[in-house]
Amino acid sequence: MESEADDGIDDAKQTARLCDISPDSYPHLYSLNRKEVSQLKAEHKVKRMNINVEASLHAAFKSATAARGENMTDVLMKHIKDYVDKHMPAGLKPSAR
């Protein structure tokens, strides 16, 4: 019998596949391979972002992501990536290798 934690892992894997986020392409974002921030900084250039959000919106977002077995950071990173992919001027997009 699978535990709730196993269900969360399966949900995270499915979300990562749907978002085209794999351990190979974004190891520092993949929730199943999370590392301490100090380890991330040593391996990848990481920038911290802080935003101000109404307490009620934060609580609702936290509840919504938890209900889906998702991590708030992973969901925000997906939305940021989607925004950049959609709105980055063509001249500034990295060329495909």
MIDOSE-1310 file (N, C-alpha, C; in nm, 2 decimals, decimal comma, always signed):
residues 97
mese	+0,08/-0,12/+0,00/+0,00/+0,00/+0,00/+0,09/+0,12/+0,00; +0,06/+0,22/-0,09/+0,14/+0,34/-0,10/+0,10/+0,44/+0,01; +0,20/+0,51/+0,06/+0,17/+0,61/+0,17/+0,13/+0,74/+0,10; +0,09/+0,84/+0,18/+0,06/+0,97/+0,13/+0,18/+1,03/+0,07
addg	+0,30/+1,01/+0,13/+0,42/+1,07/+0,08/+0,45/+1,01/-0,06; +0,43/+0,88/-0,08/+0,45/+0,82/-0,21/+0,36/+0,88/-0,32; +0,23/+0,91/-0,28/+0,14/+0,98/-0,37/+0,19/+1,12/-0,41; +0,25/+1,19/-0,31/+0,31/+1,32/-0,33/+0,42/+1,31/-0,43
idda	+0,51/+1,21/-0,41/+0,62/+1,19/-0,50/+0,57/+1,16/-0,65; +0,47/+1,08/-0,66/+0,41/+1,05/-0,79/+0,35/+1,17/-0,85; +0,28/+1,25/-0,78/+0,22/+1,38/-0,83/+0,33/+1,47/-0,87; +0,44/+1,48/-0,79/+0,55/+1,57/-0,83/+0,62/+1,53/-0,96
kqta	+0,64/+1,39/-0,97/+0,69/+1,34/-1,10/+0,61/+1,37/-1,22; +0,47/+1,36/-1,20/+0,38/+1,38/-1,31/+0,38/+1,53/-1,34; +0,38/+1,62/-1,24/+0,39/+1,76/-1,27/+0,51/+1,80/-1,34; +0,63/+1,74/-1,29/+0,75/+1,77/-1,36/+0,75/+1,73/-1,50
rlcd	+0,69/+1,62/-1,54/+0,69/+1,57/-1,68/+0,60/+1,67/-1,76; +0,48/+1,71/-1,70/+0,39/+1,80/-1,77/+0,46/+1,93/-1,80; +0,54/+1,98/-1,70/+0,60/+2,11/-1,71/+0,74/+2,10/-1,79; +0,77/+1,98/-1,84/+0,90/+1,96/-1,91/+1,01/+2,00/-1,81
ispd	+1,00/+1,97/-1,69/+1,10/+1,99/-1,59/+1,16/+1,85/-1,55; +1,28/+1,82/-1,58/+1,34/+1,69/-1,55/+1,46/+1,72/-1,46; +1,51/+1,61/-1,39/+1,63/+1,63/-1,32/+1,75/+1,66/-1,40; +1,75/+1,62/-1,53/+1,86/+1,65/-1,62/+1,86/+1,79/-1,66
syph	+1,74/+1,85/-1,70/+1,74/+1,99/-1,75/+1,74/+2,09/-1,64; +1,68/+2,07/-1,53/+1,67/+2,16/-1,42/+1,69/+2,10/-1,29; +1,81/+2,04/-1,26/+1,83/+1,97/-1,14/+1,80/+2,05/-1,01; +1,82/+2,18/-1,02/+1,80/+2,26/-0,90/+1,66/+2,30/-0,87
lysl	+1,57/+2,26/-0,97/+1,43/+2,29/-0,95/+1,35/+2,17/-0,92; +1,39/+2,06/-0,96/+1,32/+1,93/-0,95/+1,29/+1,89/-0,80; +1,17/+1,89/-0,76/+1,14/+1,88/-0,62/+1,19/+1,75/-0,55; +1,20/+1,64/-0,63/+1,25/+1,52/-0,57/+1,40/+1,52/-0,55
nrke	+1,47/+1,61/-0,61/+1,62/+1,62/-0,59/+1,66/+1,74/-0,52; +1,57/+1,79/-0,43/+1,60/+1,92/-0,36/+1,73/+1,90/-0,28; +1,81/+2,01/-0,28/+1,93/+2,01/-0,20/+1,92/+2,14/-0,11; +2,01/+2,14/-0,01/+2,02/+2,26/+0,07/+2,07/+2,38/-0,01
vsql	+2,03/+2,50/+0,02/+2,06/+2,62/-0,06/+2,21/+2,63/-0,07; +2,29/+2,60/+0,03/+2,43/+2,61/+0,03/+2,49/+2,52/-0,08; +2,43/+2,40/-0,10/+2,48/+2,31/-0,20/+2,44/+2,36/-0,34; +2,32/+2,42/-0,35/+2,28/+2,47/-0,48/+2,37/+2,58/-0,52
kaeh	+2,40/+2,67/-0,43/+2,49/+2,79/-0,47/+2,63/+2,74/-0,51; +2,67/+2,63/-0,46/+2,80/+2,57/-0,50/+2,79/+2,52/-0,64; +2,68/+2,46/-0,68/+2,66/+2,39/-0,81/+2,60/+2,48/-0,92; +2,51/+2,57/-0,88/+2,44/+2,65/-0,98/+2,43/+2,79/-0,93
kvkr	+2,43/+2,89/-1,02/+2,41/+3,02/-0,98/+2,26/+3,04/-0,95; +2,23/+3,08/-0,83/+2,09/+3,09/-0,78/+2,07/+3,23/-0,73; +1,96/+3,29/-0,76/+1,91/+3,42/-0,71/+1,79/+3,40/-0,63; +1,78/+3,46/-0,52/+1,66/+3,45/-0,43/+1,57/+3,57/-0,47
mnin	+1,44/+3,54/-0,48/+1,34/+3,64/-0,51/+1,24/+3,65/-0,39; +1,22/+3,76/-0,34/+1,12/+3,78/-0,24/+1,01/+3,87/-0,29; +0,88/+3,83/-0,26/+0,77/+3,91/-0,31/+0,67/+3,93/-0,19; +0,60/+4,04/-0,19/+0,50/+4,06/-0,09/+0,37/+4,02/-0,14
veas	+0,30/+3,93/-0,07/+0,17/+3,88/-0,11/+0,08/+3,89/+0,01; -0,05/+3,93/-0,02/-0,15/+3,93/+0,09/-0,15/+3,80/+0,16; -0,17/+3,80/+0,29/-0,17/+3,68/+0,37/-0,27/+3,58/+0,33; -0,39/+3,63/+0,29/-0,50/+3,54/+0,25/-0,46/+3,47/+0,11
lhaa	-0,40/+3,54/+0,02/-0,36/+3,49/-0,11/-0,25/+3,38/-0,08; -0,15/+3,41/+0,00/-0,05/+3,32/+0,04/-0,11/+3,19/+0,09; -0,20/+3,20/+0,19/-0,26/+3,08/+0,25/-0,34/+3,00/+0,14; -0,41/+3,07/+0,06/-0,49/+3,00/-0,05/-0,39/+2,93/-0,15
fksa	-0,28/+2,99/-0,19/-0,19/+2,93/-0,28/-0,12/+2,81/-0,21; -0,08/+2,83/-0,09/-0,02/+2,72/-0,01/-0,12/+2,60/+0,00; -0,24/+2,62/+0,02/-0,34/+2,52/+0,03/-0,37/+2,45/-0,10; -0,38/+2,53/-0,21/-0,40/+2,48/-0,34/-0,29/+2,39/-0,39
taar	-0,16/+2,43/-0,36/-0,05/+2,35/-0,41/-0,04/+2,22/-0,33; -0,06/+2,24/-0,20/-0,05/+2,12/-0,11/-0,16/+2,02/-0,14; -0,28/+2,06/-0,18/-0,39/+1,97/-0,21/-0,35/+1,89/-0,34; -0,27/+1,95/-0,42/-0,23/+1,88/-0,55/-0,09/+1,81/-0,53
genm	-0,04/+1,81/-0,41/+0,09/+1,75/-0,38/+0,21/+1,82/-0,45; +0,19/+1,95/-0,47/+0,29/+2,03/-0,54/+0,36/+2,12/-0,44; +0,48/+2,17/-0,48/+0,56/+2,26/-0,40/+0,53/+2,40/-0,46; +0,52/+2,49/-0,37/+0,49/+2,63/-0,41/+0,60/+2,68/-0,50
tdvl	+0,72/+2,66/-0,47/+0,84/+2,71/-0,55/+0,83/+2,65/-0,69; +0,80/+2,52/-0,70/+0,80/+2,45/-0,83/+0,69/+2,51/-0,92; +0,57/+2,54/-0,86/+0,46/+2,60/-0,93/+0,50/+2,74/-0,98; +0,56/+2,82/-0,89/+0,60/+2,96/-0,93/+0,71/+2,95/-1,04
mkhi	+0,80/+2,86/-1,03/+0,91/+2,85/-1,13/+0,85/+2,81/-1,26; +0,75/+2,73/-1,27/+0,68/+2,69/-1,39/+0,62/+2,81/-1,46; +0,55/+2,89/-1,37/+0,48/+3,01/-1,43/+0,58/+3,11/-1,47; +0,69/+3,13/-1,40/+0,80/+3,22/-1,44/+0,86/+3,18/-1,58
kdyv	+0,89/+3,05/-1,59/+0,95/+3,00/-1,71/+0,85/+3,02/-1,83; +0,72/+2,99/-1,81/+0,62/+3,01/-1,91/+0,61/+3,15/-1,95; +0,62/+3,24/-1,86/+0,61/+3,39/-1,89/+0,73/+3,43/-1,97; +0,85/+3,39/-1,93/+0,97/+3,42/-2,00/+0,97/+3,37/-2,14
dkhm	+0,93/+3,24/-2,16/+0,92/+3,18/-2,29/+0,82/+3,25/-2,38; +0,71/+3,30/-2,32/+0,61/+3,37/-2,40/+0,65/+3,52/-2,43; +0,71/+3,59/-2,34/+0,73/+3,73/-2,35/+0,87/+3,78/-2,38; +0,97/+3,69/-2,38/+1,11/+3,73/-2,40/+1,12/+3,77/-2,55
pagl	+1,18/+3,89/-2,57/+1,20/+3,94/-2,71/+1,29/+3,84/-2,79; +1,26/+3,81/-2,91/+1,33/+3,71/-2,99/+1,48/+3,74/-2,99; +1,52/+3,86/-2,99/+1,66/+3,89/-3,00/+1,74/+3,86/-2,87; +1,66/+3,84/-2,76/+1,72/+3,81/-2,63/+1,71/+3,66/-2,59
kpsa	+1,64/+3,59/-2,67/+1,63/+3,44/-2,64/+1,76/+3,37/-2,67; +1,80/+3,28/-2,58/+1,92/+3,21/-2,61/+1,90/+3,12/-2,74; +2,00/+3,11/-2,82/+1,99/+3,04/-2,94/+1,99/+2,89/-2,91; +1,92/+2,81/-2,99/+1,92/+2,66/-2,97/+2,05/+2,60/-3,02
r	+2,10/+2,51/-2,94/+2,23/+2,45/-2,97/+2,21/+2,32/-3,04
